[in-house]
């Protein structure tokens, strides 16, 4: 899949693939970005800001939720997971 495909819109693509990836298990935004790049967009890297804006919008819509994980070192990390509403949206 690539932006060279006619009609390809990365925003629409992210709306589908982010909840799909999160259905496998919770993840940080950067990990999601890397998985998208490796799995579907081998020659491209989506804009980091676009991925986080998509996650934030999906959180506002109730499709995903996030929480902070505080480790022993470094800053807290935001982790995302899909909600029941997100699972239902994936089914339809």
PyMOL Python script that loads the backbone (N, CA, C, O; Angstrom):
from pymol import cmd

cmd.read_pdbstr("""\
ATOM      1  N   UNK A   1       0.849  -1.164   0.000  1.00  0.00           N
ATOM      2  CA  UNK A   1       0.000   0.000   0.000  1.00  0.00           C
ATOM      3  C   UNK A   1       0.893   1.224   0.000  1.00  0.00           C
ATOM      4  O   UNK A   1       1.909   1.250   0.695  1.00  0.00           O
ATOM      5  N   UNK A   2       0.540   2.207  -0.746  1.00  0.00           N
ATOM      6  CA  UNK A   2       1.365   3.398  -0.836  1.00  0.00           C
ATOM      7  C   UNK A   2       0.549   4.577  -1.275  1.00  0.00           C
ATOM      8  O   UNK A   2      -0.543   4.434  -1.826  1.00  0.00           O
ATOM      9  N   UNK A   3       1.097   5.758  -1.022  1.00  0.00           N
ATOM     10  CA  UNK A   3       0.391   6.960  -1.431  1.00  0.00           C
ATOM     11  C   UNK A   3       0.371   7.091  -2.947  1.00  0.00           C
ATOM     12  O   UNK A   3      -0.329   7.954  -3.475  1.00  0.00           O
ATOM     13  N   UNK A   4       1.129   6.247  -3.666  1.00  0.00           N
ATOM     14  CA  UNK A   4       1.110   6.268  -5.126  1.00  0.00           C
ATOM     15  C   UNK A   4      -0.157   5.605  -5.677  1.00  0.00           C
ATOM     16  O   UNK A   4      -0.460   5.758  -6.860  1.00  0.00           O
ATOM     17  N   UNK A   5      -0.900   4.874  -4.843  1.00  0.00           N
ATOM     18  CA  UNK A   5      -2.148   4.251  -5.275  1.00  0.00           C
ATOM     19  C   UNK A   5      -3.205   5.325  -5.480  1.00  0.00           C
ATOM     20  O   UNK A   5      -3.335   6.225  -4.650  1.00  0.00           O
ATOM     21  N   UNK A   6      -3.959   5.248  -6.564  1.00  0.00           N
ATOM     22  CA  UNK A   6      -5.022   6.228  -6.801  1.00  0.00           C
ATOM     23  C   UNK A   6      -6.031   6.217  -5.657  1.00  0.00           C
ATOM     24  O   UNK A   6      -6.495   5.156  -5.239  1.00  0.00           O
ATOM     25  N   UNK A   7      -6.363   7.384  -5.162  1.00  0.00           N
ATOM     26  CA  UNK A   7      -7.357   7.503  -4.111  1.00  0.00           C
ATOM     27  C   UNK A   7      -6.870   7.187  -2.713  1.00  0.00           C
ATOM     28  O   UNK A   7      -7.655   7.239  -1.766  1.00  0.00           O
ATOM     29  N   UNK A   8      -5.594   6.858  -2.556  1.00  0.00           N
ATOM     30  CA  UNK A   8      -5.060   6.514  -1.239  1.00  0.00           C
ATOM     31  C   UNK A   8      -5.042   7.741  -0.338  1.00  0.00           C
ATOM     32  O   UNK A   8      -4.508   8.782  -0.719  1.00  0.00           O
ATOM     33  N   UNK A   9      -5.617   7.628   0.844  1.00  0.00           N
ATOM     34  CA  UNK A   9      -5.610   8.693   1.836  1.00  0.00           C
ATOM     35  C   UNK A   9      -5.068   8.105   3.133  1.00  0.00           C
ATOM     36  O   UNK A   9      -5.692   7.232   3.736  1.00  0.00           O
ATOM     37  N   UNK A  10      -3.907   8.586   3.556  1.00  0.00           N
ATOM     38  CA  UNK A  10      -3.262   8.041   4.747  1.00  0.00           C
ATOM     39  C   UNK A  10      -4.147   8.194   5.978  1.00  0.00           C
ATOM     40  O   UNK A  10      -4.142   7.325   6.849  1.00  0.00           O
ATOM     41  N   UNK A  11      -4.904   9.279   6.065  1.00  0.00           N
ATOM     42  CA  UNK A  11      -5.776   9.481   7.217  1.00  0.00           C
ATOM     43  C   UNK A  11      -6.814   8.370   7.329  1.00  0.00           C
ATOM     44  O   UNK A  11      -7.040   7.835   8.415  1.00  0.00           O
ATOM     45  N   UNK A  12      -7.440   8.026   6.220  1.00  0.00           N
ATOM     46  CA  UNK A  12      -8.434   6.943   6.205  1.00  0.00           C
ATOM     47  C   UNK A  12      -7.782   5.596   6.524  1.00  0.00           C
ATOM     48  O   UNK A  12      -8.354   4.762   7.227  1.00  0.00           O
ATOM     49  N   UNK A  13      -6.593   5.407   6.000  1.00  0.00           N
ATOM     50  CA  UNK A  13      -5.855   4.183   6.259  1.00  0.00           C
ATOM     51  C   UNK A  13      -5.576   4.035   7.755  1.00  0.00           C
ATOM     52  O   UNK A  13      -5.760   2.954   8.316  1.00  0.00           O
ATOM     53  N   UNK A  14      -5.135   5.115   8.402  1.00  0.00           N
ATOM     54  CA  UNK A  14      -4.831   5.077   9.832  1.00  0.00           C
ATOM     55  C   UNK A  14      -6.078   4.783  10.658  1.00  0.00           C
ATOM     56  O   UNK A  14      -5.992   4.101  11.680  1.00  0.00           O
ATOM     57  N   UNK A  15      -7.232   5.285  10.232  1.00  0.00           N
ATOM     58  CA  UNK A  15      -8.483   5.028  10.955  1.00  0.00           C
ATOM     59  C   UNK A  15      -8.793   3.533  11.017  1.00  0.00           C
ATOM     60  O   UNK A  15      -9.432   3.062  11.958  1.00  0.00           O
ATOM     61  N   UNK A  16      -8.341   2.806  10.024  1.00  0.00           N
ATOM     62  CA  UNK A  16      -8.580   1.355   9.998  1.00  0.00           C
ATOM     63  C   UNK A  16      -7.469   0.574  10.673  1.00  0.00           C
ATOM     64  O   UNK A  16      -7.731  -0.332  11.463  1.00  0.00           O
ATOM     65  N   UNK A  17      -6.232   0.922  10.362  1.00  0.00           N
ATOM     66  CA  UNK A  17      -5.144   0.063  10.826  1.00  0.00           C
ATOM     67  C   UNK A  17      -4.766   0.287  12.291  1.00  0.00           C
ATOM     68  O   UNK A  17      -4.315  -0.655  12.943  1.00  0.00           O
ATOM     69  N   UNK A  18      -4.930   1.493  12.833  1.00  0.00           N
ATOM     70  CA  UNK A  18      -4.567   1.710  14.236  1.00  0.00           C
ATOM     71  C   UNK A  18      -5.415   0.859  15.184  1.00  0.00           C
ATOM     72  O   UNK A  18      -4.848   0.173  16.034  1.00  0.00           O
ATOM     73  N   UNK A  19      -6.757   0.873  15.076  1.00  0.00           N
ATOM     74  CA  UNK A  19      -7.524  -0.015  15.956  1.00  0.00           C
ATOM     75  C   UNK A  19      -7.224  -1.496  15.707  1.00  0.00           C
ATOM     76  O   UNK A  19      -7.237  -2.301  16.638  1.00  0.00           O
ATOM     77  N   UNK A  20      -6.958  -1.844  14.462  1.00  0.00           N
ATOM     78  CA  UNK A  20      -6.626  -3.232  14.148  1.00  0.00           C
ATOM     79  C   UNK A  20      -5.350  -3.657  14.871  1.00  0.00           C
ATOM     80  O   UNK A  20      -5.301  -4.740  15.454  1.00  0.00           O
ATOM     81  N   UNK A  21      -4.330  -2.820  14.837  1.00  0.00           N
ATOM     82  CA  UNK A  21      -3.089  -3.122  15.546  1.00  0.00           C
ATOM     83  C   UNK A  21      -3.310  -3.170  17.054  1.00  0.00           C
ATOM     84  O   UNK A  21      -2.755  -4.029  17.739  1.00  0.00           O
ATOM     85  N   UNK A  22      -4.111  -2.256  17.563  1.00  0.00           N
ATOM     86  CA  UNK A  22      -4.366  -2.223  19.003  1.00  0.00           C
ATOM     87  C   UNK A  22      -5.231  -3.391  19.465  1.00  0.00           C
ATOM     88  O   UNK A  22      -5.205  -3.751  20.642  1.00  0.00           O
ATOM     89  N   UNK A  23      -5.990  -3.982  18.559  1.00  0.00           N
ATOM     90  CA  UNK A  23      -6.777  -5.167  18.910  1.00  0.00           C
ATOM     91  C   UNK A  23      -5.862  -6.342  19.258  1.00  0.00           C
ATOM     92  O   UNK A  23      -6.270  -7.261  19.969  1.00  0.00           O
ATOM     93  N   UNK A  24      -4.644  -6.311  18.764  1.00  0.00           N
ATOM     94  CA  UNK A  24      -3.648  -7.351  19.089  1.00  0.00           C
ATOM     95  C   UNK A  24      -3.081  -7.169  20.492  1.00  0.00           C
ATOM     96  O   UNK A  24      -2.614  -8.126  21.111  1.00  0.00           O
ATOM     97  N   UNK A  25      -3.125  -5.932  20.991  1.00  0.00           N
ATOM     98  CA  UNK A  25      -2.596  -5.634  22.319  1.00  0.00           C
ATOM     99  C   UNK A  25      -2.234  -4.163  22.424  1.00  0.00           C
ATOM    100  O   UNK A  25      -2.053  -3.487  21.412  1.00  0.00           O
ATOM    101  N   UNK A  26      -2.130  -3.674  23.641  1.00  0.00           N
ATOM    102  CA  UNK A  26      -1.826  -2.266  23.849  1.00  0.00           C
ATOM    103  C   UNK A  26      -0.423  -1.937  23.336  1.00  0.00           C
ATOM    104  O   UNK A  26       0.450  -2.800  23.249  1.00  0.00           O
ATOM    105  N   UNK A  27      -0.242  -0.660  22.999  1.00  0.00           N
ATOM    106  CA  UNK A  27       1.017  -0.251  22.388  1.00  0.00           C
ATOM    107  C   UNK A  27       1.202   1.253  22.530  1.00  0.00           C
ATOM    108  O   UNK A  27       0.240   1.996  22.721  1.00  0.00           O
ATOM    109  N   UNK A  28       2.439   1.684  22.435  1.00  0.00           N
ATOM    110  CA  UNK A  28       2.753   3.111  22.404  1.00  0.00           C
ATOM    111  C   UNK A  28       2.634   3.617  20.970  1.00  0.00           C
ATOM    112  O   UNK A  28       2.711   2.839  20.019  1.00  0.00           O
ATOM    113  N   UNK A  29       2.446   4.916  20.824  1.00  0.00           N
ATOM    114  CA  UNK A  29       2.288   5.515  19.506  1.00  0.00           C
ATOM    115  C   UNK A  29       3.466   5.253  18.589  1.00  0.00           C
ATOM    116  O   UNK A  29       3.282   4.945  17.411  1.00  0.00           O
ATOM    117  N   UNK A  30       4.690   5.375  19.123  1.00  0.00           N
ATOM    118  CA  UNK A  30       5.872   5.156  18.294  1.00  0.00           C
ATOM    119  C   UNK A  30       5.938   3.707  17.813  1.00  0.00           C
ATOM    120  O   UNK A  30       6.324   3.452  16.672  1.00  0.00           O
ATOM    121  N   UNK A  31       5.568   2.764  18.666  1.00  0.00           N
ATOM    122  CA  UNK A  31       5.557   1.355  18.264  1.00  0.00           C
ATOM    123  C   UNK A  31       4.524   1.115  17.155  1.00  0.00           C
ATOM    124  O   UNK A  31       4.776   0.355  16.220  1.00  0.00           O
ATOM    125  N   UNK A  32       3.374   1.761  17.267  1.00  0.00           N
ATOM    126  CA  UNK A  32       2.351   1.655  16.219  1.00  0.00           C
ATOM    127  C   UNK A  32       2.878   2.208  14.907  1.00  0.00           C
ATOM    128  O   UNK A  32       2.692   1.604  13.850  1.00  0.00           O
ATOM    129  N   UNK A  33       3.530   3.347  14.976  1.00  0.00           N
ATOM    130  CA  UNK A  33       4.105   3.970  13.787  1.00  0.00           C
ATOM    131  C   UNK A  33       5.091   3.026  13.102  1.00  0.00           C
ATOM    132  O   UNK A  33       5.051   2.865  11.882  1.00  0.00           O
ATOM    133  N   UNK A  34       5.965   2.411  13.870  1.00  0.00           N
ATOM    134  CA  UNK A  34       6.946   1.475  13.309  1.00  0.00           C
ATOM    135  C   UNK A  34       6.274   0.248  12.704  1.00  0.00           C
ATOM    136  O   UNK A  34       6.693  -0.232  11.651  1.00  0.00           O
ATOM    137  N   UNK A  35       5.237  -0.261  13.361  1.00  0.00           N
ATOM    138  CA  UNK A  35       4.529  -1.435  12.841  1.00  0.00           C
ATOM    139  C   UNK A  35       3.832  -1.106  11.521  1.00  0.00           C
ATOM    140  O   UNK A  35       3.842  -1.917  10.594  1.00  0.00           O
ATOM    141  N   UNK A  36       3.233   0.071  11.435  1.00  0.00           N
ATOM    142  CA  UNK A  36       2.588   0.506  10.191  1.00  0.00           C
ATOM    143  C   UNK A  36       3.627   0.590   9.078  1.00  0.00           C
ATOM    144  O   UNK A  36       3.405   0.100   7.971  1.00  0.00           O
ATOM    145  N   UNK A  37       4.739   1.203   9.376  1.00  0.00           N
ATOM    146  CA  UNK A  37       5.791   1.372   8.370  1.00  0.00           C
ATOM    147  C   UNK A  37       6.309   0.010   7.899  1.00  0.00           C
ATOM    148  O   UNK A  37       6.450  -0.210   6.696  1.00  0.00           O
ATOM    149  N   UNK A  38       6.590  -0.890   8.817  1.00  0.00           N
ATOM    150  CA  UNK A  38       7.135  -2.202   8.455  1.00  0.00           C
ATOM    151  C   UNK A  38       6.126  -3.077   7.728  1.00  0.00           C
ATOM    152  O   UNK A  38       6.477  -3.767   6.772  1.00  0.00           O
ATOM    153  N   UNK A  39       4.882  -3.052   8.174  1.00  0.00           N
ATOM    154  CA  UNK A  39       3.881  -3.982   7.661  1.00  0.00           C
ATOM    155  C   UNK A  39       3.242  -3.528   6.358  1.00  0.00           C
ATOM    156  O   UNK A  39       3.094  -4.326   5.433  1.00  0.00           O
ATOM    157  N   UNK A  40       2.862  -2.254   6.272  1.00  0.00           N
ATOM    158  CA  UNK A  40       2.069  -1.812   5.140  1.00  0.00           C
ATOM    159  C   UNK A  40       2.736  -0.773   4.258  1.00  0.00           C
ATOM    160  O   UNK A  40       2.468  -0.737   3.057  1.00  0.00           O
ATOM    161  N   UNK A  41       3.583   0.060   4.800  1.00  0.00           N
ATOM    162  CA  UNK A  41       4.159   1.160   4.023  1.00  0.00           C
ATOM    163  C   UNK A  41       5.672   1.024   3.974  1.00  0.00           C
ATOM    164  O   UNK A  41       6.393   1.876   4.494  1.00  0.00           O
ATOM    165  N   UNK A  42       6.151  -0.036   3.357  1.00  0.00           N
ATOM    166  CA  UNK A  42       7.572  -0.356   3.387  1.00  0.00           C
ATOM    167  C   UNK A  42       8.479   0.788   2.939  1.00  0.00           C
ATOM    168  O   UNK A  42       9.586   0.919   3.460  1.00  0.00           O
ATOM    169  N   UNK A  43       8.059   1.596   2.017  1.00  0.00           N
ATOM    170  CA  UNK A  43       8.925   2.646   1.493  1.00  0.00           C
ATOM    171  C   UNK A  43       8.625   4.018   2.063  1.00  0.00           C
ATOM    172  O   UNK A  43       9.280   4.993   1.693  1.00  0.00           O
ATOM    173  N   UNK A  44       7.654   4.117   2.951  1.00  0.00           N
ATOM    174  CA  UNK A  44       7.248   5.412   3.480  1.00  0.00           C
ATOM    175  C   UNK A  44       7.065   5.336   4.986  1.00  0.00           C
ATOM    176  O   UNK A  44       6.822   4.265   5.541  1.00  0.00           O
ATOM    177  N   UNK A  45       7.183   6.469   5.633  1.00  0.00           N
ATOM    178  CA  UNK A  45       6.888   6.584   7.052  1.00  0.00           C
ATOM    179  C   UNK A  45       5.824   7.651   7.211  1.00  0.00           C
ATOM    180  O   UNK A  45       6.027   8.795   6.805  1.00  0.00           O
ATOM    181  N   UNK A  46       4.678   7.287   7.804  1.00  0.00           N
ATOM    182  CA  UNK A  46       3.640   8.294   8.002  1.00  0.00           C
ATOM    183  C   UNK A  46       4.139   9.384   8.942  1.00  0.00           C
ATOM    184  O   UNK A  46       5.014   9.146   9.775  1.00  0.00           O
ATOM    185  N   UNK A  47       3.585  10.559   8.806  1.00  0.00           N
ATOM    186  CA  UNK A  47       3.916  11.674   9.668  1.00  0.00           C
ATOM    187  C   UNK A  47       3.573  11.317  11.116  1.00  0.00           C
ATOM    188  O   UNK A  47       2.459  10.882  11.407  1.00  0.00           O
ATOM    189  N   UNK A  48       4.529  11.502  12.008  1.00  0.00           N
ATOM    190  CA  UNK A  48       4.336  11.170  13.424  1.00  0.00           C
ATOM    191  C   UNK A  48       3.144  11.940  13.986  1.00  0.00           C
ATOM    192  O   UNK A  48       2.307  11.375  14.690  1.00  0.00           O
ATOM    193  N   UNK A  49       3.075  13.230  13.670  1.00  0.00           N
ATOM    194  CA  UNK A  49       1.975  14.053  14.164  1.00  0.00           C
ATOM    195  C   UNK A  49       0.626  13.545  13.709  1.00  0.00           C
ATOM    196  O   UNK A  49      -0.343  13.587  14.468  1.00  0.00           O
ATOM    197  N   UNK A  50       0.550  13.063  12.471  1.00  0.00           N
ATOM    198  CA  UNK A  50      -0.702  12.542  11.938  1.00  0.00           C
ATOM    199  C   UNK A  50      -1.142  11.293  12.703  1.00  0.00           C
ATOM    200  O   UNK A  50      -2.328  11.117  12.981  1.00  0.00           O
ATOM    201  N   UNK A  51      -0.189  10.433  13.041  1.00  0.00           N
ATOM    202  CA  UNK A  51      -0.512   9.221  13.801  1.00  0.00           C
ATOM    203  C   UNK A  51      -1.063   9.604  15.172  1.00  0.00           C
ATOM    204  O   UNK A  51      -2.086   9.070  15.601  1.00  0.00           O
ATOM    205  N   UNK A  52      -0.392  10.523  15.859  1.00  0.00           N
ATOM    206  CA  UNK A  52      -0.857  10.926  17.188  1.00  0.00           C
ATOM    207  C   UNK A  52      -2.177  11.695  17.127  1.00  0.00           C
ATOM    208  O   UNK A  52      -3.016  11.529  18.012  1.00  0.00           O
ATOM    209  N   UNK A  53      -2.380  12.521  16.120  1.00  0.00           N
ATOM    210  CA  UNK A  53      -3.664  13.203  15.966  1.00  0.00           C
ATOM    211  C   UNK A  53      -4.782  12.186  15.717  1.00  0.00           C
ATOM    212  O   UNK A  53      -5.887  12.329  16.242  1.00  0.00           O
ATOM    213  N   UNK A  54      -4.490  11.164  14.917  1.00  0.00           N
ATOM    214  CA  UNK A  54      -5.485  10.112  14.648  1.00  0.00           C
ATOM    215  C   UNK A  54      -5.825   9.367  15.934  1.00  0.00           C
ATOM    216  O   UNK A  54      -6.995   9.087  16.198  1.00  0.00           O
ATOM    217  N   UNK A  55      -4.819   9.048  16.728  1.00  0.00           N
ATOM    218  CA  UNK A  55      -5.059   8.364  18.003  1.00  0.00           C
ATOM    219  C   UNK A  55      -5.886   9.235  18.945  1.00  0.00           C
ATOM    220  O   UNK A  55      -6.802   8.748  19.608  1.00  0.00           O
ATOM    221  N   UNK A  56      -5.562  10.507  18.999  1.00  0.00           N
ATOM    222  CA  UNK A  56      -6.301  11.436  19.868  1.00  0.00           C
ATOM    223  C   UNK A  56      -7.767  11.542  19.422  1.00  0.00           C
ATOM    224  O   UNK A  56      -8.673  11.536  20.255  1.00  0.00           O
ATOM    225  N   UNK A  57      -7.993  11.638  18.109  1.00  0.00           N
ATOM    226  CA  UNK A  57      -9.355  11.713  17.577  1.00  0.00           C
ATOM    227  C   UNK A  57     -10.119  10.419  17.895  1.00  0.00           C
ATOM    228  O   UNK A  57     -11.284  10.467  18.290  1.00  0.00           O
ATOM    229  N   UNK A  58      -9.470   9.278  17.723  1.00  0.00           N
ATOM    230  CA  UNK A  58     -10.122   8.008  18.021  1.00  0.00           C
ATOM    231  C   UNK A  58     -10.421   7.884  19.511  1.00  0.00           C
ATOM    232  O   UNK A  58     -11.410   7.266  19.903  1.00  0.00           O
ATOM    233  N   UNK A  59      -9.561   8.475  20.340  1.00  0.00           N
ATOM    234  CA  UNK A  59      -9.820   8.460  21.773  1.00  0.00           C
ATOM    235  C   UNK A  59     -11.042   9.322  22.097  1.00  0.00           C
ATOM    236  O   UNK A  59     -11.870   8.933  22.920  1.00  0.00           O
ATOM    237  N   UNK A  60     -11.160  10.475  21.465  1.00  0.00           N
ATOM    238  CA  UNK A  60     -12.331  11.341  21.651  1.00  0.00           C
ATOM    239  C   UNK A  60     -13.608  10.639  21.198  1.00  0.00           C
ATOM    240  O   UNK A  60     -14.673  10.854  21.778  1.00  0.00           O
ATOM    241  N   UNK A  61     -13.509   9.804  20.170  1.00  0.00           N
ATOM    242  CA  UNK A  61     -14.664   9.063  19.647  1.00  0.00           C
ATOM    243  C   UNK A  61     -14.958   7.809  20.460  1.00  0.00           C
ATOM    244  O   UNK A  61     -15.965   7.144  20.219  1.00  0.00           O
ATOM    245  N   UNK A  62     -14.097   7.474  21.420  1.00  0.00           N
ATOM    246  CA  UNK A  62     -14.308   6.306  22.263  1.00  0.00           C
ATOM    247  C   UNK A  62     -13.843   4.999  21.654  1.00  0.00           C
ATOM    248  O   UNK A  62     -14.178   3.932  22.168  1.00  0.00           O
ATOM    249  N   UNK A  63     -13.078   5.052  20.567  1.00  0.00           N
ATOM    250  CA  UNK A  63     -12.601   3.835  19.902  1.00  0.00           C
ATOM    251  C   UNK A  63     -11.340   3.276  20.552  1.00  0.00           C
ATOM    252  O   UNK A  63     -11.121   2.065  20.556  1.00  0.00           O
ATOM    253  N   UNK A  64     -10.521   4.153  21.096  1.00  0.00           N
ATOM    254  CA  UNK A  64      -9.320   3.745  21.823  1.00  0.00           C
ATOM    255  C   UNK A  64      -9.267   4.533  23.125  1.00  0.00           C
ATOM    256  O   UNK A  64      -9.943   5.550  23.279  1.00  0.00           O
ATOM    257  N   UNK A  65      -8.462   4.053  24.051  1.00  0.00           N
ATOM    258  CA  UNK A  65      -8.203   4.810  25.274  1.00  0.00           C
ATOM    259  C   UNK A  65      -6.710   4.739  25.549  1.00  0.00           C
ATOM    260  O   UNK A  65      -6.006   3.881  25.017  1.00  0.00           O
ATOM    261  N   UNK A  66      -6.247   5.638  26.375  1.00  0.00           N
ATOM    262  CA  UNK A  66      -4.832   5.664  26.677  1.00  0.00           C
ATOM    263  C   UNK A  66      -4.619   5.899  28.157  1.00  0.00           C
ATOM    264  O   UNK A  66      -5.510   6.360  28.870  1.00  0.00           O
ATOM    265  N   UNK A  67      -3.431   5.574  28.596  1.00  0.00           N
ATOM    266  CA  UNK A  67      -3.023   5.807  29.976  1.00  0.00           C
ATOM    267  C   UNK A  67      -1.520   5.964  30.017  1.00  0.00           C
ATOM    268  O   UNK A  67      -0.813   5.571  29.089  1.00  0.00           O
ATOM    269  N   UNK A  68      -1.047   6.537  31.088  1.00  0.00           N
ATOM    270  CA  UNK A  68       0.392   6.739  31.246  1.00  0.00           C
ATOM    271  C   UNK A  68       0.994   5.606  32.054  1.00  0.00           C
ATOM    272  O   UNK A  68       0.437   5.170  33.062  1.00  0.00           O
ATOM    273  N   UNK A  69       2.140   5.142  31.593  1.00  0.00           N
ATOM    274  CA  UNK A  69       2.924   4.135  32.305  1.00  0.00           C
ATOM    275  C   UNK A  69       4.158   4.839  32.827  1.00  0.00           C
ATOM    276  O   UNK A  69       4.924   5.422  32.058  1.00  0.00           O
ATOM    277  N   UNK A  70       4.349   4.786  34.123  1.00  0.00           N
ATOM    278  CA  UNK A  70       5.506   5.436  34.728  1.00  0.00           C
ATOM    279  C   UNK A  70       6.521   4.366  35.073  1.00  0.00           C
ATOM    280  O   UNK A  70       6.252   3.457  35.858  1.00  0.00           O
ATOM    281  N   UNK A  71       7.707   4.495  34.465  1.00  0.00           N
ATOM    282  CA  UNK A  71       8.775   3.539  34.712  1.00  0.00           C
ATOM    283  C   UNK A  71       9.760   4.062  35.743  1.00  0.00           C
ATOM    284  O   UNK A  71       9.585   5.145  36.302  1.00  0.00           O
ATOM    285  N   UNK A  72      10.792   3.278  35.981  1.00  0.00           N
ATOM    286  CA  UNK A  72      11.829   3.669  36.940  1.00  0.00           C
ATOM    287  C   UNK A  72      12.711   4.783  36.406  1.00  0.00           C
ATOM    288  O   UNK A  72      13.255   5.576  37.175  1.00  0.00           O
ATOM    289  N   UNK A  73      12.851   4.840  35.107  1.00  0.00           N
ATOM    290  CA  UNK A  73      13.699   5.879  34.528  1.00  0.00           C
ATOM    291  C   UNK A  73      13.007   6.473  33.304  1.00  0.00           C
ATOM    292  O   UNK A  73      12.214   5.805  32.641  1.00  0.00           O
ATOM    293  N   UNK A  74      13.309   7.699  33.022  1.00  0.00           N
ATOM    294  CA  UNK A  74      12.748   8.358  31.849  1.00  0.00           C
ATOM    295  C   UNK A  74      11.345   8.872  32.102  1.00  0.00           C
ATOM    296  O   UNK A  74      10.767   8.652  33.167  1.00  0.00           O
ATOM    297  N   UNK A  75      10.810   9.558  31.110  1.00  0.00           N
ATOM    298  CA  UNK A  75       9.469  10.120  31.260  1.00  0.00           C
ATOM    299  C   UNK A  75       8.381   9.048  31.172  1.00  0.00           C
ATOM    300  O   UNK A  75       8.619   7.938  30.696  1.00  0.00           O
ATOM    301  N   UNK A  76       7.200   9.400  31.635  1.00  0.00           N
ATOM    302  CA  UNK A  76       6.050   8.499  31.518  1.00  0.00           C
ATOM    303  C   UNK A  76       5.744   8.274  30.042  1.00  0.00           C
ATOM    304  O   UNK A  76       5.961   9.156  29.210  1.00  0.00           O
ATOM    305  N   UNK A  77       5.244   7.095  29.730  1.00  0.00           N
ATOM    306  CA  UNK A  77       4.930   6.742  28.342  1.00  0.00           C
ATOM    307  C   UNK A  77       3.425   6.525  28.216  1.00  0.00           C
ATOM    308  O   UNK A  77       2.810   5.863  29.052  1.00  0.00           O
ATOM    309  N   UNK A  78       2.839   7.090  27.162  1.00  0.00           N
ATOM    310  CA  UNK A  78       1.408   6.919  26.901  1.00  0.00           C
ATOM    311  C   UNK A  78       1.210   5.618  26.120  1.00  0.00           C
ATOM    312  O   UNK A  78       1.845   5.390  25.090  1.00  0.00           O
ATOM    313  N   UNK A  79       0.327   4.788  26.627  1.00  0.00           N
ATOM    314  CA  UNK A  79       0.025   3.500  26.010  1.00  0.00           C
ATOM    315  C   UNK A  79      -1.443   3.511  25.599  1.00  0.00           C
ATOM    316  O   UNK A  79      -2.309   3.952  26.354  1.00  0.00           O
ATOM    317  N   UNK A  80      -1.709   3.022  24.397  1.00  0.00           N
ATOM    318  CA  UNK A  80      -3.053   3.011  23.824  1.00  0.00           C
ATOM    319  C   UNK A  80      -3.581   1.577  23.763  1.00  0.00           C
ATOM    320  O   UNK A  80      -2.821   0.624  23.592  1.00  0.00           O
ATOM    321  N   UNK A  81      -4.908   1.449  23.907  1.00  0.00           N
ATOM    322  CA  UNK A  81      -5.564   0.152  23.704  1.00  0.00           C
ATOM    323  C   UNK A  81      -6.929   0.404  23.077  1.00  0.00           C
ATOM    324  O   UNK A  81      -7.494   1.490  23.207  1.00  0.00           O
ATOM    325  N   UNK A  82      -7.444  -0.599  22.407  1.00  0.00           N
ATOM    326  CA  UNK A  82      -8.747  -0.478  21.738  1.00  0.00           C
ATOM    327  C   UNK A  82      -9.843  -0.733  22.782  1.00  0.00           C
ATOM    328  O   UNK A  82      -9.671  -1.563  23.675  1.00  0.00           O
ATOM    329  N   UNK A  83     -10.963  -0.022  22.666  1.00  0.00           N
ATOM    330  CA  UNK A  83     -12.091  -0.180  23.566  1.00  0.00           C
ATOM    331  C   UNK A  83     -13.100  -1.167  22.982  1.00  0.00           C
ATOM    332  O   UNK A  83     -12.939  -1.636  21.855  1.00  0.00           O
ATOM    333  N   UNK A  84     -14.133  -1.476  23.750  1.00  0.00           N
ATOM    334  CA  UNK A  84     -15.215  -2.327  23.226  1.00  0.00           C
ATOM    335  C   UNK A  84     -15.858  -1.679  22.004  1.00  0.00           C
ATOM    336  O   UNK A  84     -16.171  -2.354  21.023  1.00  0.00           O
ATOM    337  N   UNK A  85     -16.051  -0.363  22.074  1.00  0.00           N
ATOM    338  CA  UNK A  85     -16.610   0.349  20.918  1.00  0.00           C
ATOM    339  C   UNK A  85     -15.690   0.209  19.711  1.00  0.00           C
ATOM    340  O   UNK A  85     -16.162   0.064  18.583  1.00  0.00           O
ATOM    341  N   UNK A  86     -14.386   0.253  19.941  1.00  0.00           N
ATOM    342  CA  UNK A  86     -13.410   0.064  18.864  1.00  0.00           C
ATOM    343  C   UNK A  86     -13.462  -1.329  18.284  1.00  0.00           C
ATOM    344  O   UNK A  86     -13.360  -1.509  17.070  1.00  0.00           O
ATOM    345  N   UNK A  87     -13.623  -2.329  19.159  1.00  0.00           N
ATOM    346  CA  UNK A  87     -13.761  -3.716  18.684  1.00  0.00           C
ATOM    347  C   UNK A  87     -15.026  -3.860  17.832  1.00  0.00           C
ATOM    348  O   UNK A  87     -15.011  -4.532  16.800  1.00  0.00           O
ATOM    349  N   UNK A  88     -16.115  -3.229  18.267  1.00  0.00           N
ATOM    350  CA  UNK A  88     -17.373  -3.287  17.503  1.00  0.00           C
ATOM    351  C   UNK A  88     -17.201  -2.631  16.142  1.00  0.00           C
ATOM    352  O   UNK A  88     -17.696  -3.136  15.135  1.00  0.00           O
ATOM    353  N   UNK A  89     -16.498  -1.506  16.113  1.00  0.00           N
ATOM    354  CA  UNK A  89     -16.263  -0.820  14.841  1.00  0.00           C
ATOM    355  C   UNK A  89     -15.428  -1.679  13.901  1.00  0.00           C
ATOM    356  O   UNK A  89     -15.649  -1.669  12.690  1.00  0.00           O
ATOM    357  N   UNK A  90     -14.478  -2.417  14.447  1.00  0.00           N
ATOM    358  CA  UNK A  90     -13.669  -3.310  13.615  1.00  0.00           C
ATOM    359  C   UNK A  90     -14.509  -4.436  13.025  1.00  0.00           C
ATOM    360  O   UNK A  90     -14.273  -4.859  11.894  1.00  0.00           O
ATOM    361  N   UNK A  91     -15.476  -4.918  13.776  1.00  0.00           N
ATOM    362  CA  UNK A  91     -16.337  -5.997  13.308  1.00  0.00           C
ATOM    363  C   UNK A  91     -17.226  -5.539  12.148  1.00  0.00           C
ATOM    364  O   UNK A  91     -17.564  -6.327  11.265  1.00  0.00           O
ATOM    365  N   UNK A  92     -17.597  -4.257  12.164  1.00  0.00           N
ATOM    366  CA  UNK A  92     -18.481  -3.763  11.098  1.00  0.00           C
ATOM    367  C   UNK A  92     -17.676  -3.137  10.026  1.00  0.00           C
ATOM    368  O   UNK A  92     -18.231  -2.659   9.037  1.00  0.00           O
TER     369      UNK A  92
END
""", "prot")
cmd.dss("prot")
cmd.show_as("cartoon", "prot")
cmd.util.cbc("prot")
cmd.orient("prot")
